[in-house]
Amino acid sequence: AVWLQALKIMATIAPVVIYPTIARENVNVKYTIPENGRITFGVYNMLGDEVSKVTKDCTANLPSTQEINVSDLNAGIYFVKYHIETPGINTVKTEKITITK
């Protein structure tokens, strides 16, 4: 029954959309979570080093956008990892982005 509740909660999370996936200055992350909580965005280089981090408190069911400045990063492939934490959700996902100059 616990796994069923977790499945229902995950189904209510709107997809996290990261755009553009090829960027020079900023990457935007759109998200909505079903419960009050926190979301952390980390940007990592190919070596796994964290090069940027932003943590935001979230209001339930409020569509939000976080802008991440990547203009000071060298050209290359990076990963945006986001961690959603609420009373009923604890999930981590990673998306690839490319920084150009």
Order of alpha helices (4+ residues) and beta strands (2+ residues): alpha-beta-beta-beta-beta-beta-beta-beta-beta
